Amino acid sequence: MADILALTIPFFGIILLGSLTRLKGWFSAADGRMISRYVFFVVLPPFMFVAITARPLTDIFNPEFTLRYELVTISLFTLAFLVGRYLLKLSRREASLFSLNASYPNYGYIGVPLALLAFGEEAAVPMAVILVVNNAVLVFLVALFITDEEGEKAGSSVGRTIASLVKNPLLMSVVMAMVFSASGLKMPQMPALFLDLLAGAAAPTALFALGIALVGQPVRSAWGELGALALFKLFMHPLIMALVLLGWPAIGPYPFDPLWIQIALIFSCLPVAANVFNLAEFYGVYSGRTATSIMLSTLIASVSVPVMMFLIIYVVR
C-alpha cells in the first residue's frame, strides 16, 4: 500500500496545488480554462501519438476486449438513465446527462497521467483502444438519448457529435498515430524530439489544470442525485467492469493481457470526466449538477482510487 500511496499522493497533490493557486488568486477561472485548452490541444495529443507509435499496430487489435469494455459502458449508461428517469424523476434530457456523469471517466486529465505514472508507456496501447472507442460510444449515446420531451429525433445532435469527434485533437492524434504505425515509417530525430518534449508536459499540466477548474464549482441541494452519481461512477462501474473482464476468460483468439485488464479497471474507478460539463453546457441542461458531481467524485476518488489501485495492481496480475 505504501507504494500505491507514494504514487497517488503526488498525483492528487498536483491537483491540490492547482486548487491552492486558484484560491490564492494567482490563477483565475479564465486562466484555468486557458491552461486546460493548452493541455487538450497542445500536449496531450503529442503524448498519445508518441506513446502509441512506440508499439506495433498489431498489439492494438483485440476485438473481444473492446466489445466487453463497451458492453459495460452501454449497460451502465442505460441503467443510470432508467434510475434518473424513473426513480429520480428527471426529464429525459436531464437523465441523459445524468447517465453520462455516471459512465464517463476522466480519461484526459486523470486517467492518462495516472496510467502513465503507474505503468509507463506500456499503458499506451490499451489506453488508445479505450480512448478511441469509448469516447465515441459515449458521445453517440448521449446524442441519441437526449431527444426533447416531445420526442424530436436526435439526428441533428448526431451530426454535431460526428463533427465534434473529427475536431477532437486527442482522438485525432490516436487515429493519426495508428495510421503512422501501420505505415511502417520511422519518425526522424528532430520531430521525434519535438514531440517528446511536448509529451513530457502532459501529465503534470493536466493535473494542475484540473485543480484550478475544481475551485468554485457550485454546490447544489440535490444530494440524492449526487450520491447516486458517486455510487454509479466510483463503485458500480469498477464492479461491473471486474465482473465482465474477470468473470469469465477470453474465448476468442486474442487472450487478455493482464495489463489491459488493469488499465480498464483503473479507468472504471476514475471520477466524472471534466468534459461532461462541456457537453452539459453544449446541450444546455444539467450543467450545475454536473459541475458539482465532478468536484464531489474527484474528492472521493482521492481516497477511493489509491485503495482500488492497490487491489488492482497487487490482486489482478
C-alpha positions, 0 to 999 in steps of 0.5 A: 500500500505504501507504494500505491500511496507514494504514487497517488499522493503526488498525483492528487497533490498536483491537483491540490496545488492547482486548487491552492493557486486558484484560491490564492488568486494567482490563477483565475477561472479564465486562466484555468480554462486557458491552461486546460485548452493548452493541455487538450490541444497542445500536449496531450495529443503529442503524448498519445501519438508518441506513446502509441507509435512506440508499439506495433499496430498489431498489439492494438487489435483485440476485438473481444476486449473492446466489445466487453469494455463497451458492453459495460459502458452501454449497460451502465449508461442505460441503467443510470438513465432508467434510475434518473428517469424513473426513480429520480424523476428527471426529464429525459434530457436531464437523465441523459446527462445524468447517465453520462456523469455516471459512465464517463471517466476522466480519461484526459486529465486523470486517467492518462497521467495516472496510467502513465505514472503507474505503468509507463508507456506500456499503458499506451496501447490499451489506453488508445483502444479505450480512448478511441472507442469509448469516447465515441460510444459515449458521445453517440449515446448521449446524442441519441438519448437526449431527444426533447420531451416531445420526442424530436429525433436526435439526428441533428445532435448526431451530426454535431457529435460526428463533427465534434469527434473529427475536431477532437485533437486527442482522438485525432492524434490516436487515429493519426498515430495508428495510421503512422504505425501501420505505415511502417515509417520511422519518425526522424530525430528532430520531430521525434524530439519535438514531440517528446518534449511536448509529451513530457508536459502532459501529465503534470499540466493536466493535473494542475489544470484540473485543480484550478477548474475544481475551485468554485464549482457550485454546490447544489441541494440535490444530494440524492442525485449526487450520491447516486452519481458517486455510487454509479461512477466510483463503485458500480462501474469498477464492479461491473467492469471486474465482473465482465473482464474477470468473470469469465476468460477470453474465448476468442483468439486474442487472450487478455493481457493482464495489463489491459485488464488493469488499465480498464479497471483503473479507468472504471474507478476514475471520477466524472470526466471534466468534459461532461460539463462541456457537453452539459453546457453544449446541450444546455441542461444539467450543467450545475449538477454536473459541475458539482458531481465532478468536484464531489467524485474527484474528492472521493476518488482521492481516497477511493482510487489509491485503495482500488489501485492497490487491489488492482495492481497487487490482486489482478496480475 
